[in-house]
Each structure stands twice: as structure tokens, then as C-alpha cells.
Amino acid sequence: MAKKSSSGRWKQRQARDPYVRRAQMEGWRSRAAFKLMEIDDRERLLRRGATVLDLGAAPGGWSQVAVARVGPTGRVVAVDLLEMDPIAGVTCIHGDFTGAEVREAIRRELRQPGADIVISDMAPNISGNWSVDQPRSMALAEDVLAACGEFLRPGGSLLIKVFQGEGFEELVRQARSVFDAVRIRKPAASRAESREMYLVAGNRRLV
Ligand SMILES: C[S@@+](CC[C@H](N)C(=O)[O-])C[C@H]1O[C@@H](n2cnc3c(N)ncnc32)[C@H](O)[C@@H]1O
């Protein structure tokens, strides 16, 4: 029998995945929406009335969850390299969040004192070569941590996807130097074989 291609295996896995089916049935744009719901049910990050900055937001599952949870008095600003279909109540910014123009647009949207929480499910384009992908994902996570100084109000929180591997412990250490409380979570909706973990950091210090 002919071997399945990796895209064939991916399609088969998607078709069998209960979270993919649930996301389609319930109208979530990504199965990742369940990861955020699960983490937030435990950590209570998305409070009503909060201002949320969602970095790497497309196709928009996390933004859908965020806007539903912060309610009509809250705000969600979503940024992605890819164009994202609009979501009611979400302001979308198109571009690289590290670029000067995009950063200016984010600052304008958030206004002072900045977001109450930054959430980032960002990942670089995965090449499949881990020695290339791991440093790229760590560099992206470090950029997000640095961006907190610009976009997150003092006392605010961060939720960020990080891949376990080289640089992971150093990133946790860096987060601890900026935030009072840092925890690592692996929601059930995150595939067990995936190296992805979620770092939850609370109470950004004024440094
Ligand atoms: C896993 S997806 C996010 C899924 C999203 N949380 C959801 O629930 O729909 C990661 C996203 O990060 C975006 N991304 C990666 N690097 C970025 C960057 N430098 N600036 C903005 N977006 C970026 C990618 O374009 C991609 O859409």
C-alpha cells in the first residue's frame, strides 16, 4: 500500500480530531480557541471590561474567545501578518507586530496606559527542521516579552505560546524578571506530542 504524504496524514488527523469537529460545530475559527478557554477558565485572565492585545491572531479563534469574555465594555486589538476576516468588536491590524508602523498603530489603538493583557499564540513558519524552528520561535517569544514594555500596562498579564527546547528555561527566567507570577500550562486541547506550552505571567512590574 502507498504511504500517505504528510499533508494526507494532517488531513486524516484533522478529520479525527474532536476539537476540530467541535470548533466547526460551535463556530470557532480555530481549535486553538479551546486552549484559550481552558487556560482562562483556570487563570481568569480575560476579565469583563479588559483591553486585550492579541498578537498573531489569525484566523481569529482567540480573538473570538477574548471578545466574548471581556464583553461589550472591553476591547480587543488583533494583529497578524495575514489578513483576518473581521470579528464584531475586534480591531484588526495587518502586519508584523515588530514593525515601526504596526507598533505605532497598536499604540494608537490601545491608548495609555496600554493593554490589561497581551495574548500571543504566535509561531514562526515551521520548516520542520527543529534546529532552525526552535531559535526562531524563541526569538519571537522574546520579541513579545519586549513588546510588553511598550503595550502592556504595569500590573497587566501575559499569555504566550512557547516551544519547549533550547532557550525555554531562559525565557521563563526573563519572564520572571519582569512579572511577579509566572506559570507554565499545557491545556488538554494542546496535542500531547506537540512541544508547545503556554506561559502565563501576572502583574508586570515597573522596571
Ligand atoms: C497559530 S496561528 C494563531 C491562531 C490564533 N490564535 C487563532 O486562535 O486563530 C499563529 C499566527 O501568528 C502569526 N504571526 C507570526 N509571526 C508574526 C509576526 N511577527 N507579526 C504578526 N503575526 C505573526 C501568523 O501569521 C499566524 O497567523
The ligand as an SDF file (V2000), in Angstrom:
LIG
                    3D

 27 29  0  0  0  0  0  0  0  0999 V2000
   -1.1170   29.5570   15.3460 C   0  0  0  0  0  0  0  0  0  0  0  0
   -1.5770   30.9900   14.4760 S   0  0  0  0  0  0  0  0  0  0  0  0
   -2.6490   31.8150   15.6190 C   0  0  0  0  0  0  0  0  0  0  0  0
   -4.0030   31.1780   15.7810 C   0  0  0  0  0  0  0  0  0  0  0  0
   -4.9570   32.0440   16.5700 C   0  0  0  0  0  0  0  0  0  0  0  0
   -4.5760   32.1340   17.9750 N   0  0  0  0  0  0  0  0  0  0  0  0
   -6.3640   31.5120   16.5000 C   0  0  0  0  0  0  0  0  0  0  0  0
   -6.8820   31.0070   17.5280 O   0  0  0  0  0  0  0  0  0  0  0  0
   -6.9740   31.6200   15.4460 O   0  0  0  0  0  0  0  0  0  0  0  0
   -0.1190   31.9590   14.5500 C   0  0  0  0  0  0  0  0  0  0  0  0
   -0.2040   33.2690   13.7970 C   0  0  0  0  0  0  0  0  0  0  0  0
    0.9290   34.0680   14.1260 O   0  0  0  0  0  0  0  0  0  0  0  0
    1.1360   34.9480   13.0350 C   0  0  0  0  0  0  0  0  0  0  0  0
    2.4500   35.6030   13.1480 N   0  0  0  0  0  0  0  0  0  0  0  0
    3.6800   35.0030   13.1680 C   0  0  0  0  0  0  0  0  0  0  0  0
    4.6470   35.9280   13.2650 N   0  0  0  0  0  0  0  0  0  0  0  0
    4.0310   37.1500   13.3310 C   0  0  0  0  0  0  0  0  0  0  0  0
    4.5040   38.4870   13.4420 C   0  0  0  0  0  0  0  0  0  0  0  0
    5.8210   38.7650   13.5190 N   0  0  0  0  0  0  0  0  0  0  0  0
    3.5970   39.5010   13.4840 N   0  0  0  0  0  0  0  0  0  0  0  0
    2.2700   39.2240   13.4170 C   0  0  0  0  0  0  0  0  0  0  0  0
    1.7600   37.9660   13.3030 N   0  0  0  0  0  0  0  0  0  0  0  0
    2.6340   36.9360   13.2530 C   0  0  0  0  0  0  0  0  0  0  0  0
    0.9740   34.0360   11.8330 C   0  0  0  0  0  0  0  0  0  0  0  0
    0.6900   34.7720   10.6580 O   0  0  0  0  0  0  0  0  0  0  0  0
   -0.1980   33.1320   12.2660 C   0  0  0  0  0  0  0  0  0  0  0  0
   -1.4200   33.5790   11.7240 O   0  0  0  0  0  0  0  0  0  0  0  0
  1  2  1  0
  2  3  1  0
  2 10  1  0
  3  4  1  0
  4  5  1  0
  5  6  1  0
  5  7  1  0
  7  8  2  0
  7  9  1  0
 10 11  1  0
 11 12  1  0
 11 26  1  0
 12 13  1  0
 13 14  1  0
 13 24  1  0
 14 15  1  0
 14 23  1  0
 15 16  2  0
 16 17  1  0
 17 18  1  0
 17 23  2  0
 18 19  1  0
 18 20  2  0
 20 21  1  0
 21 22  2  0
 22 23  1  0
 24 25  1  0
 24 26  1  0
 26 27  1  0
M  CHG  2   2   1   9  -1
M  END
$$$$
